Each structure stands twice: as C-alpha cells, then as structure tokens.
Amino acid sequence: MTDTNVTSDAAGFFTLGEPIADTKAPADVPVPQRWEERKAHAKLVNPANRRKIKVIIVGTGLAGAAAGATLGEAGYQVESFCYQDSPRRAHSIAAQGGINAAKNYRNDGDSTYRLFYDTVKGGDFRSRESNSYRLAEVSASIIDQCVAQGVPFAREYGGLLDNRSFGGVQVSRTFYARGQTGQQLLIGAYQALERQVAAGTVTTHTRHEMLELIVVDNVAKGIIVRDMVTGEIETHLGDAVVLATGGYGNVYFLSTNAMGSNVTAAWRAHRKGAYMGNPCYTQIHPTCIPVSGENQSKLTLMSESLRNDGRIWVPKKKEDCAKDPRDIPEEDRDYYLERIYPAFGNLVPRDIASRQAKYMCDEGRGVGPEVDGVRRGVYLDFADIIERVGRDTVEAKYGNLFDMYAQITAENPYEVPMRVYPAVHYVMGGLWVDYDLESNVKGLFVAGEANFSDQGANRLGASALMQGLADGYFVLPYTIANYLADSHERIDESHPAVIEAKKDVEERINHFLTVNGTRSVDSYHKELGHIMWEYCGMERTKEGLTKAIGLIRELKADFWKNVKVLGSAESLNQSLERAGRVADFFELGELMCIDALNRRESCGGHFRAESATPDGEAARIDEEFAYVAAWEWAGEDGHMPVLHQESLAYEAIEMKARSYK
C-alpha cells in the first residue's frame, strides 16, 4: 500500500493516521480454528456476578433482540432500547428471501468452507477473513436455534427443511419462510427477548431514541436518550454498550429501508471516537420496484429469491421498450445476465446484476414509464416457471411477494412480467470492530449491519439475517463476557462527561426548534439523497465525488441556518426527530464521498468508472487498497477526518480476480 495521503484522489480532504490491526483474533492458529481458540481462552463471568452487571443494548432487530435474549438468560441486567413502539417493528422484520446456513441438506457440495469462500469472494476480497469464517462456522447453529424456537421454515413434502438458491453461489443453502423470513426470525428472537422481560433480566424501553454516547477516557459508560412521547432527556449508565442499530441506507433518501432507519446512534459514537469502517461500501439491490415519480419517499424490495425462477430481460430493440412485453417475441428479448454470465445466469451477485441493469437502461433499452425522460426498469419474467410447474406451485413459493407487487403497481405479475430496478438496500460499511465485535472505544460493542466486519465490499443475498443472528446469539455472549470479566469503574449522573453529553443533546434540540428557517427537513433530506445517488451511487468518478463533497457542504451549511422544525421538544415531534437524523446524514454523506474518492479502485458495490476491465467489470487494485478504511472523527470547523488502515491478508483463500462467467 502506498502513502494515500500523498497519492490519493482525495488528497486535501483527509489526513493519514497510524495503521490499526485486529489484535483479538488468534493469529498463531489456522483460520478454521480461530473461533474455538478464542472461546477457549476468553475470560468468564460467574453467574453471581452477572446479576450485578448492566449491559445497554440499542436496537431490537435480529442482532439486538438475539443479544438481549441471550445475555438476559445468562443472568446479566439488560436495558434494551428501540425507537419503535414495539421491538417487533425493527426493520429486520422486512427481510423477505431467506437466511444462509452451511447445512448441505441438498447434498450439493456445500460446506462451512464453501460458505466462507462464497462470502469472501462475494465481498470482492475486502472482508476480514477471520470474521467471515466464523460467520460461516456458526451458521448451522442458527438454524437449529430458530427451529427450536418454532420458526416455521418452509419444508419439503417429506417434512425436511427446504432450501433455495441466492445470488453468487452454486449451491442451495438458503432457508426461508415464503417471502416473510425476516418476520418469522424476528418473532422468534422477540419471543425469546420477552421471555427474559418476564423473568426480570431484561427491561425494554420503546419509543426511546439514542442521541449521544457517554465516553470517559475512551471507555463507553452509557447513553443519552430522548423519550419520543414525552420529550424527556434521560441518562442510562451501564458496564457496556451494544449498538445493534442497523444500516444507514436512508442517507440516499430513497431506499428499501424503513422510513425511520437512521445512522444517529452509530454516528454519535463515531463523533465520540469510534472509527467508521468502509463507509462507502453500499449495496444496491437489483430487484426493487422502480421509482414512479418525484413525490416518492420509499422504495420496495422484491426478494432476491425471485431470481431463482424469474428470468431478467430487456428488449433487444429500443423501439420495443414501450410495447406490452407479452407482444415482444422471444427472439427479440435479451436475457442479458444469462448471456453475459452463463455459469451463474440470473443468480450473479447483487452488485453485478445492478450494474448490468443500469447499463441496459443507459443504452436506452429500459422499460416502464419514463421518469425524467428515462425508462428505469427491466423485466423479471415468470412465464417459463408458471408454464413448467403451474401457477399454484409458484403461488405457494412467492404468493405474498406477488401480492405485494400487484398492490403497489396495479399489475398482475402472474400475467405480465414484473418491472424491477436497482435501489439502495444495505450497507457493508459501519463502525469498525475487532474480532470480539468491540470498537476502538472500549466497552462499545457493535453487532449486525451496524458494524463493518463480515461482508466486505458486497453482501451475498440471505447473509444479513445470518450475520445479525450469529452476532447476537453466538458471538457477542462470549466476547462481551471477556470484557465484563474485568472490573470497570462506574460513574453516576453527576460525572462531567454525563453532564456534557446531556447538555450537547439539549443544545442541539434547542437549535433545531429556534432557527425558524424556511425549508422543511424532508426537502433537505431529499436533496442530499439526490446528490448521493447521482455521485456516490452505482457508478462513481473522481470528478463526481469531488463535486458531491462541495454540494453536501453547501447544503449542510444552509440546513443549519435555514431548516424549519415545528412543534416543541416536550411532546411527540417527528419533525424534530428527522432533523437530528438528517443532520447526521449530512456528515455521514460527506465521509462516504471522501472514502469513495480515496478508494480509487473498484470492488464489489463500490464501482469507480476509472477502474474497470475492458468488459465493464470492477477492477481491484490490491497492491494499494487491500485494507479496511477506518475513519476517525477529527472535529468540526474544517478539521479533516483521519484515515487508519487495517491491512487485509488472506491465509485460507487466495486473493484473485472475481469472476462469475
């Protein structure tokens, strides 16, 4: 790696700090043995002492609910926080297609190593090898745990659990519950969490939003939250803090994320010293219902599982794009994924499928209504599978997804091909953590999508649920105990760090309510999202990213002077909630663009137009960029973020060019 502070496209936007390393993964044993070695030597907390220890968990999705239930059952005092009115409303509930596990039920050659290899390759060799192997290793245990909880996975005729395929693999390892897998898994984790609520080990705080992290001498001591109903600012102190708050895809305004999904908890931790890892790694999902107009505020995912049986195509001739697809003969259809990637066909990884859809539409062969003069859509066609196995069979597998599509578009996908187009869905970036899921701020642990560690530059389909439950059920309970086994000094609400954190929150709220400008929060968010999608979306360039940084800074400055937030702080105030979230999105968006500008290579979901193969595929530059970019907050007023590099070395896998052809 070179001195990126000198050679980087982003020179002048950041400074280069000291390199960092993950010191928790046992380096003297082979990769497949590291997790067992780590567990064998981790410190323990005896049951009597666990009752005296308080763990704060922010977020109640799969990672947060699983961690809360497991730590509660172990006997710790758990304080669980979510901004929803019930833990069951966490965005994990929206996941559709399935969860991966190396069970090899289909006897098709799957194994722990194969899942590990597919994950690292799918992430374009930009994930940490030790973490990715552990994820594959514990995957089988997740299925056993969920079946024991009563999760109604789909089953074959004989009663055995069924599997289907997802993108980027050549085996069937995805367990599913029709198109409602996230919902069923979250209900399982939720009932386990509620069992501990009834047992008295877990206390839930719904409708509470974390607005600040309390840190003393680089050790996390607690959080400041706002009661979203009464407006009261509360302090909660503990022996460790776990952030399981999901991803930040809503920085793009339009995404498949829940409207309330945000980066605030993670970003407040970042501003208090926690490094942000690879923030530019964003996943664009290839099969979402296309944007229909200017006033849209939400996009809807169509599960990747549909690519098992649906065939993606566009017309070969531009003049056919406005026709009814049923009137376009077979010889005039371009099944472009099957043509370009014969080995994987329609099941190539998400980043590849998304870019190819963009290329087809850029050529003028997109379908559907024109938005801003361009047709942004491709067909996902089920005619072949319906003819082969019948409508009833297809309906049994995908019925709820087809119903959702019909309700949104007023089109019948059993009769007319679906129209889909890529949209922001997930982020591989997040707070930097070590092998123990602990950030560089001691006592601050980060689980699930909120951390950066397992997926690299692109996540394979059905691996988000796997990571969330792996972290919550099987990783964090071991690693957090290692930290809690040592004594940690407690503080009370009179501590200067608590007083300062609470004061910062109150001043920030007061500013939003008194600036009394002329523009709504949503108008700023929408404009920011347009900048991010245009210049830091599916394709990025040095010129575009540099322009985006300038535009974001101008818009952010205007936001702080001219935003209008109605209502008061002493009651439910959604405008106030959104103002704080959008303010953090501005800072995050700028860092994402700086990270993307610095990373001059293309890898996975990060595609720099300047770094492409002759046939338009991503071209990595391993000799310069085989590292995790861990960014340190350096303050406001012109202080530039500091880049710390964690080198990526592979022992169990050979780093090579990714190919799905």
N, C-alpha and C positions, 0 to 999 in steps of 0.2 A: 504494500500500500504506500502511496505517495503522501507527501505533506499536503493534505487537501486545503489547508488554509492558504496555500500559495497557488495551487493549480486549479482549484475548484471553480466551476461556473458561478458558484455562489460567493466567491471572494468579495469581501466587503459587507456581507450580511451576517457573518458569524465569526467566532474565534475558535481555535483548536485547543482543546484541553488535553489532560492526561488520558492515556488509554485505560480502559477498565477490563475486568475479567470476571467470569463466574467462578468463584472460589469454593462453592458448595458441592458441585458435582465431583465425586471421587475420580481424580484424574489418573490414578495408578491402576485402574481395573478396566477391562473392556467395556464398551458401551452397553451391551446387553445385561451386564451385571451391576451397573451403577446404582440403580434404584434399590435393589436388595441390599447393597453395601451401605447406601445412605441410611436406609431404615434401620439396619442392624446397629449402626453407631450413633443414631440420633438420641439425644437426651430425652428422658421421660419425666412426666409429672405424676406423682402418686395421686390416687383418687381423692384422698382427703384434702390435698392442696388444690385440686382442680376447682373445688367448690368455692375457693377464696379468690379465684382469678376471673376477671371480667374481660370478655372479647366483644368488641364492637364490630358488627358486620353491616355494611352499607350495600343494599341491593338484595332482592329476593327472587331473582331469576334462578336458573338451574344451579349456577355456581354458588350463589349466596344462600339459597334455600338448602342445598345439599350440605354446605359447610355449617350452616346454623343447626340443622338437624343432627349432624354427626358430632359436632362439638358439644351441643346440648346433651346428647345422650352420653357423651363421655364424662359429663358432670361439670363442665365449665358454666359460668354465668354468661349468657349470650344476650346482647342487646341488638336486635335486628331492626333496620330502618329501611323504609321504602317511601317513595313519593306517591305511589298509587294508593287507592283506598282499600286494597287487599293485596297481600303477597301474590295472589294468583293472577294479578293483572300485569305482572312483569312481562317484558317483551319476549322472553323465551317461549311464551305461550303461542306466539305467532308462527313458530317454525313448523314447516309442513312435511318435508320429504322423508326424513329418517335420521338414524344415528349409526355410525360405523362401529364395527367391532370385529376383531380377528378371530371369529369362531370357526370358520371354514365349514359351516353347515352344508354348503353346496358341494363340498369335496372338489373344489375347482382350483386348488393350489394356493389358497390363502394361508397366511401365517402372520405372526407378530412382525417378523422381519419384512414381509411384503407390505403390510400396512405402514410400517415405519418408512420403508423406501418410497412408497407412493406419496406419503406426506411430505417428505423432504424434496422429492422430485417435483411434486405439485407446487411446492413453495419456491421452486426455482433455486434450490440450494442457498436459501437465505434464512433458514431457521437454525436454531441451536440443536445440534444432533442429540445431545443427551435428553433434552426435554421432549423431542419428537419421539424418541424411542420409548420413553416412559409412558407417553400418551398411548402408543400402540399396545404396550405391555399391559396396562390396566384396563384396556377397552373391554375385554371379555368379562371382567368382573362387573362392569357397569350393567351389562345385560342381565346377569344373574341377580344383581341387586334390584333392578327395576321389575323383573318378573316376580320376585319375592314380594314386592310392594303391590303387585296386581296390575301393573301397566299392561293394557290389552294390546300387545303387539299382534300384528297380522300373523295368521298361521296357515300352513298348508292343509290340504284335505285330511292328512293323517294326524294333524294336531301339532306338528313340529313348527317352530318359529320360521316364518318365511323371510327371504332376503330378496333385495333387488339391487341393481347396479346404479352407481352415480358416476359423475364425470371424472376422468383422469385415471381410471382403473380398468382392469380387465377381469375382475372377479366380481361376484355378488356378495357384498358384506354389509349391506345397509338394512338394518331392522327398522320397521315402520309400523305406524298405526294409521292406515289410509293416508290422508293428507293432513293429519292432526297430530303428528308425532310430538311436537313441542308441547302441545296442550296436555297430552297424556303423561309425558315425562314430568312436566311441572306439577301436575296434580299429585303425582307420586311423591315428588320432593316436598310439596306443600303439606301433604298429609303427615309426612314424617316430621316436618317442622312443627305442625300444630300439635302433634303428639307430645313434643317437648315443651310446647307452650302449656299444655295441660299438666305436664309433670313439674312445671315451675322452673325449668332451667333456661327457657327462652322467653324473653319479653319482646313483643313486636311493637314497633312504632310506625303506624301507617300515616300517610299524608304528612310526612316529615321529609324535608329536603336538606341534604348536607350542603352547607355553604362555606365551610372552612375546616381545615385540618389544624389541630393543635400540635405543635412540634417544639420540643425542648432539647437543645443540644443534639439535633439530628435524630431524635427519638420521638416517634408518634405517641401522643398521650391521650388523644381524644378528638372529638369533632364538635363543631358548632352547627346546629340545625335550626331550621325555621319550621314551626308548626304552620302548615299551609292553610289551616282552617282559622286559627285564631291570630296568626301573625307573630306569636311569641317566639323570641330567640332563646334557644335552650343550649346548655352546655352538657355534654356527656363525656365522661372520662373513663378510661379503661387501661388494661395492661397491653393490649394490642388492637390494631385496627385492620380490618379486612375490607378492601374495596372490591366489590363484585358488581360493578355498575354498568357493564355492557360497553358498547362501542359508540363512536362519535360520528356516524354517517350522516346525521342531520346537519352537519356543517354545510352540506350541499343543499339544504332546504328540502329539495325533493329527494326522497329515498324511500326504501321499503320499511324503514324503522318506524316504531310507534312515534306519534307526534311529540310525546314527552321525552323521548330518549335524548340524552344530552351528555356533555363532557364535563360538566361543572365539578363533580366530586373529584374526578381524576385531575382536572386542571388546577383546582385549588391545591391538591397535593403536589402537583408539578411546581407551582409557584412557591411552595414551601420547601423545595429541594429535591423532590423525586424526579428522576430522569424520565423523559418521554422517549420511548424506543420506536424508531422507524415510523414516524407519524405519516409519511407519505404513502405507505402501503395501504391502499384502499381496494376493496373488492367490488367490481361492477358485475352484477348478476345478469346473465344473458337473457333470462326469460321472465320479464316483467310486463305488465300491461302498459302499453305505450302512453306517453303524455298526450292528453286530449285537448288541452287549451291553456291559456295564460293564467287562469284563476285556480289552477290545481294546487293543492297543498300536500298531497300524499300520493305515493305510488304503491302498487300492489304486486307482490311476488306471485309468480306461477312456479310451483315447485320444480326443482331440477329433475325430480323423479319422472316428470312428464317426458323427458328426453330419452327414457328407456324405450318408449313405444311411439312417441311423436317424431315426425321427420321434419327437419327445418329446411325451408327453401325460399327462394325468391324467383320472380320471373327472369328468364334469360333476356327478354327484350324490354326496354324501358317503356315502350308503348303499351305493354300489357299490365303495367302496375295498377292502373285504375280499374281493371276488369274484375268481375266476380271471379275469385280463384277457381271456382268449380268449372269455369269456362276455359281455363288455360290447360291445354293438353299436356300430357306427361313429357313429351319431347321438348316442350318449351319451358320446363321448370329446371332450375339449378339447385340441386341438393348439395350446396356448396361445402358443408362440413364433411359429408360423405365423399365428395370429390377430392378435397384437399387433404383430408386426414383419414385415409381408408382403414388404418389399423384401429382407430377409436371412433370414427364416424361422428355421430351426434353427441357422443359422450366424451368429447375433449374437455379439458378443464375450463373453468368459467372465464378466466382472463382471455383465453384463446377464442372461445365461442363469442365473447362480447366484442372483441376487436374485429372479428370477421363480419359480424352483423353490422358494425359501424362502416366497414369498408364497402359492404354491399349497398348500404343506403347512401354513402358518399358518392358511389358510382351512378346514383340516380335510379337504383333498382329497388328502393324501399317501397313498402305497401302501406295502405291505410290512408286516412285523411291527411291532408297537408297541414302542418303546424309551422308557421313562419316560412311558408313556401317550400317545405321539405317533408317528404314522407319518411317517417322514422318508425319502421316496423318490418318484421319478417314473419313468414308463416310458420306455425307449428302445427303440423297436419296429422290427424289421427285416422284418416280414411283407411290406410292399409291395415292397421291393427283391428279396427272395427270390422272390416271385411273378413279378416282372418279368424278372429275369436268371437265376434259378436258384440253388440252394444252392451249387453248385460254384464259381460265379463269386464269390459272397460269401465263401466259404471261402478262395479264393485271395488275396483282399484283406485279410481280417481274421481268418483262421483262428486264429492264435496268441492274439489278444485274446479271441475267443470261448472258446477252450480254457481260458484263464486264468480267465475269469468262471465257467465251468462247474465248475472245480476248487475255487474258493473258495465258491461259493454252492450247488453241487449242483443247479443249474437249467440247462436246455438253452436257450441264447439263440436257437437256430435255430427253436425251437418256442414258447418263452414270451418275452415282452419282457424285456429287461434292466431291473433296478431300479438307478437311479443317484441320487446326491445330492451337492451341493457339499461340497468339502473343501479344506483349505489345501494349496497345491501349489507356490507360487513366491513370491518377494518381489521387488518392484521397488525397494525401498529397499536401501541398502548404503552402504559407505564412499564419501564424497564424493571425486570425482576431477575433474581438469580435462580438457581436450581430449586431452592426452597420456596419459591414464589414470593420472596421478600424483596422489596425495593431497596434502593440505596439509603432510604430513610429507615432506620432500624425500627422494628415493630410495626411497619406498614407492609401488609401483605396484599397482593393483587391477584384476583382469580378470574378465570373465564376470558371473555373477549376484552376485558379492561386491561389485560396485560399483553405483551408482545410475543410471548416466548415460543409458541409451538408451531405456528403455521407458515412462517417465512413470508415471502412476497406474494403468496396466493394461497387461499384455503381451498382444499377439496370439499366438494359438497358432502353434507352429513357429518362433518367433523367439528362443527361448532358445538352441537349438543354433547358430543363426545368429550370435548375439552372442558366444557362447563361442569359436567358431572364428574369427570376424572379429577379435576382440581378440588371440587367440593367434597366428594365422598372419600377419595383415596389418596390425595396428595397432601392437601393442607392440614388434615388432622395429625399427620406425622410431623410435618415440618414446623408448624406453629408451636407444637409441643416442645420442640428443640429450643425455640426461643423463650418460651414461657418457663422452661425449667430453671432458668437463671432468675434471680431476684431483680426486680425493676422498681425503682423508686416511684411512688405515686405522688401526684400533685392534687391540689384542690382548686376550687374556683377563684381563689384569691391569688393564684400564681400570675405573675406578669404576662406570661405567654397566653394564658386564658383570657385575661382582660384585654390584651391587644387584639387577639383574634376576634373576640366578640365586638369590640369597637370597630374593627375593619368592616365587619358584616353590616353593622348598623349604619355606618357612614355610607357604604355602598348603596344600601336600600334608600337612604335619605336622598342621595344624589339623584337616583332614578325618579323619585317622586317629586322632586323640586325643580328639575331642569326645565320642565314645561315647554318642550320644543314643539315642532310642527309635524314630525313624521312618526308613524307607528313603528313598533318593534318589528312586526312582521314584514314591513316594507324594507327595512334594513336587512333582515334575515334573507329575504328573497333575493335582494341584490347581491349579497355576499354569496349565496348559493349559486347564482348565475356566474359570478366570477370564478368560483371554484370549479364548476362543471366545465366551463369554457376553457380554462387554462391549466387546471390540475385534475382533469377527469381521465377519460380513457387514453388520450394521447397528450403528451406534454413536450414542450420545447423550451429552450433557454430563453428565447425572446418572450414567449407567452408567460412563463413563470415570473420573469423579471417584471413584466407589466402587471401581473396579478398582485405581486407584493406591493407595488406602488398604489394600485387601486384599493387594496384592502386597507392600507394605512390611511389613505384619504377618507375612505368610508367610515373607518373606526373613529377617526378624529371628529367627523361630523356627528356620528352616533352619540358620542359622549356630550356633545353640545346641543343636540337638536332632537333627541328622542322624546317622545311624549308618552308618559305612563300615567294612566288614570287610576283612580281609586286610592285606597290607603294601605298602610302596612299592617293594620290591626285586624285584617279580615282576609277572606279568600280573595286573591288578586292574581289572576292568571297572567295579566299583562306584566305585572312585576316579576313573576316567576320567569317569563320568557325573556325579559330584559336582561336578567342576570345570566341566563344561559347563552343568549346571543352575544353578550359582551365577551364571554369566554370563547365562543366560536370564532370571533374576530382574531383573537390572539393565537388560537389553535390553527386557523386557516393560514395565517402568515407563516407559522412554523412549518406547516405541511409544505407550503410552496418553497421555503428555504431548503427543507430536506430534499424535496424533489429536484430542486435546482442543483444542489450539491451532488446528488447521485446521478452522474452523467450517463450511467448505463441504463439498459432496460432489463427488468427482471420481473416475472410474474405480472401482477396487476399494475406495476409501475412501468409505463412504456414511454421512453424518451424517443421521439422521432429521429433524433440524431444517431441513435444506437440501435439499428435494425439490420437484420440479414437481408440479402437481396430479394428474398421472397416475403419480406414484411414481418418476420418473426422477431421476438425480443432477442437482443444480443447482449449478454452479460459481459462485464469487464472484470473478471475475477481477480486479476493482479492488483486492481485498485480498490474494488468495492466489496470484497468478501468480508464484510464486517457489519455488525449491528450499529446503527447510528443512535447513540443515547444522548439526548439533548438536555442540557442544564439551563434552567431559567437564570438569567443574569440580572433581572430587574427591568424596570421601565426607563423612560427618559433617555432613549437612544442606546441603552446597553444591549449588546448583541448576544444572542444565545451562544452557549459553549457546546461544541461537539466533542463527545467522548466516543472512542471507537472500541468495540469489542470484536476482536478477530474471530472469524468462523473457521474452524478446522474440522475436517471430516476424517474419521478413522474407519468407520464401518461401511461407508459409502464412498464411492469415487465421484468427485465433482466433475460433471461433464455437461455438455450442451443438452438441453431438454428437447426431446422430440416425441411427437405423438402421431407421426405419419406412418 
